[in-house]
Amino acid sequence: MAKDVRARRDALRLVGSGPVVFLTAMFRDQPNVMTAGWLLPLSLDPVLIGVAVQPSRLSHEFMTKSEQFALSVPTMDSLVAIHGCGEVSGRDIDKFERFGLTPEDPHEIEAPLIGACVAHIECGVIDRVKLGDHDLFVGSVLHVSAEAAAFG
């Protein structure tokens, strides 16, 4: 079967990492949420997760300053919010209010979790590595919760 030649950056789409999630971070009582799609498991012992974030993002600033973040795994019911949180900046609007996201109390960190999601992962930042135009935040998993029906 014939293949079309693609731009090199299309390779990133072909090896898509996993679910698209809401990433939350907070600094000085100001929460922010962004859509994150570049995630990867890094280690089983200790349990580490990596997430790539562009340095111009407000969440990057908050993750750097607070050394914490949370990942909330949404369902298709949140599709509009998933798209919207990846298109606008928390510097300009309150994305929780704009997209009808309900914050929930976390267990181990300060950044809120996103209600109506099927799972939550709370992380402490243990490293940040500059890789091209993104930084890879290495998160030590501190707490995990998931709906039994979604994770089983």
HUFEN-V847596 format. One record per backbone hydrogen bond with DSSP energy under -0.5 kcal/mol. NH is the residue of the N-H (numbers start at 1). CO is the residue of the C=O. If there is no record, write none. Layout:
((NH,CO) (NH,CO))
This chain:
((10,7) (11,8) (12,9) (13,9) (13,10) (14,10) (15,11) (16,13) (21,36) (22,72) (23,21) (23,34) (24,22) (24,70) (25,32) (27,30) (30,27) (31,29) (32,25) (34,23) (35,85) (36,21) (39,37) (40,50) (42,48) (43,48) (48,43) (48,46) (49,139) (50,40) (51,137) (52,38) (53,135) (55,133) (57,54) (61,57) (62,58) (63,59) (64,60) (65,61) (66,62) (67,63) (69,123) (70,24) (71,121) (72,22) (73,119) (74,20) (74,72) (78,75) (79,76) (82,78) (83,79) (84,80) (85,81) (86,82) (86,83) (87,84) (88,84) (92,89) (93,89) (95,93) (98,94) (99,95) (100,97) (101,96) (103,101) (104,113) (113,104) (115,102) (115,113) (117,114) (118,73) (119,73) (120,145) (121,71) (122,143) (123,69) (124,140) (125,67) (126,138) (127,138) (129,136) (131,129) (131,134) (134,131) (135,53) (136,129) (137,51) (137,135) (138,127) (138,136) (139,49) (139,137) (140,124) (141,47) (141,139) (142,122) (143,122) (145,120) (147,118) (150,147) (151,147) (152,148))
